[in-house]
Amino acid sequence: MRPMSELRQSATETSPAAACLYLGPRGERCAAPAVENSLCAKHAYGEELPLWPRLVRQTAALVMLLLFLWIVFADFIAEILRLLP
């Protein structure tokens, strides 16, 4: 029988490079080989979005938050007014 260390070494030498584990916005996998932390060089350090899409996303999130808070605030005020004589 071969020692376990030899088996591990032979398995790593013969196996192909693992694929990058990054999942895109629609769930697609990256086909590049992984280099660090199971990610390829492109995704290991993060890819920053350009200013315009980032600004649109932040604005949309802010609008949704304000709408949610407005609904909660309006219900709160309605309940207070209902309790007044």
C-alpha positions as CSV (number, residue, x, y, z in Angstrom):
1,M,0.0,0.0,0.0
2,R,1.1,3.5,-0.8
3,P,1.3,6.1,2.0
4,M,-1.5,8.7,2.1
5,S,0.9,11.6,1.4
6,E,1.9,9.9,-1.9
7,L,-1.7,9.4,-2.8
8,R,-2.5,13.1,-2.2
9,Q,0.5,14.3,-4.2
10,S,-0.3,12.1,-7.1
11,A,-4.0,13.2,-7.1
12,T,-3.0,16.9,-7.1
13,E,-0.5,16.3,-9.9
14,T,-2.9,14.5,-12.2
15,S,-6.1,16.5,-11.5
16,P,-6.8,19.5,-13.7
17,A,-7.0,23.0,-12.3
18,A,-10.3,23.6,-10.5
19,A,-12.7,26.0,-12.1
20,C,-13.4,29.4,-10.6
21,L,-16.4,29.3,-8.2
22,Y,-17.7,32.7,-9.1
23,L,-21.4,32.8,-10.0
24,G,-22.5,35.7,-12.2
25,P,-25.6,37.8,-11.8
26,R,-27.7,35.2,-13.8
27,G,-26.0,32.2,-12.1
28,E,-23.5,31.5,-14.8
29,R,-20.2,30.0,-13.8
30,C,-16.8,31.4,-14.7
31,A,-14.8,29.1,-16.9
32,A,-11.3,30.4,-15.9
33,P,-9.1,28.2,-13.7
34,A,-9.0,29.0,-10.0
35,V,-5.8,30.5,-8.6
36,E,-6.5,31.8,-5.2
37,N,-9.4,31.1,-2.7
38,S,-11.1,29.0,-5.4
39,L,-11.5,32.1,-7.6
40,C,-9.8,33.1,-10.9
41,A,-7.5,36.1,-11.0
42,K,-10.3,38.3,-12.3
43,H,-12.7,37.5,-9.5
44,A,-10.3,37.0,-6.6
45,Y,-9.8,40.7,-6.0
46,G,-13.3,41.8,-7.0
47,E,-14.4,43.7,-10.0
48,E,-15.8,47.1,-9.3
49,L,-18.8,48.3,-11.2
50,P,-18.5,51.6,-13.2
51,L,-20.0,54.6,-11.5
52,W,-23.3,54.8,-13.5
53,P,-24.7,51.3,-12.7
54,R,-23.5,51.6,-9.1
55,L,-25.3,55.0,-8.8
56,V,-28.5,53.6,-10.3
57,R,-28.5,50.7,-7.9
58,Q,-27.8,52.9,-4.9
59,T,-30.6,55.3,-5.9
60,A,-33.1,52.5,-6.4
61,A,-32.2,51.1,-3.0
62,L,-32.7,54.5,-1.4
63,V,-36.1,55.0,-3.1
64,M,-37.3,51.6,-2.0
65,L,-36.2,52.3,1.6
66,L,-37.9,55.7,1.6
67,L,-41.1,54.1,0.3
68,F,-41.1,51.5,2.9
69,L,-40.5,54.0,5.7
70,W,-43.2,56.2,4.3
71,I,-45.7,53.4,4.5
72,V,-44.7,52.5,8.1
73,F,-44.8,56.1,9.1
74,A,-48.2,56.7,7.5
75,D,-49.7,53.7,9.3
76,F,-48.2,54.9,12.6
77,I,-49.7,58.4,12.1
78,A,-53.1,56.9,11.2
79,E,-53.2,54.8,14.3
80,I,-52.3,57.8,16.5
81,L,-55.1,59.9,14.8
82,R,-57.5,57.1,15.3
83,L,-56.8,57.1,19.1
84,L,-57.4,60.8,19.5
85,P,-61.0,61.9,20.5
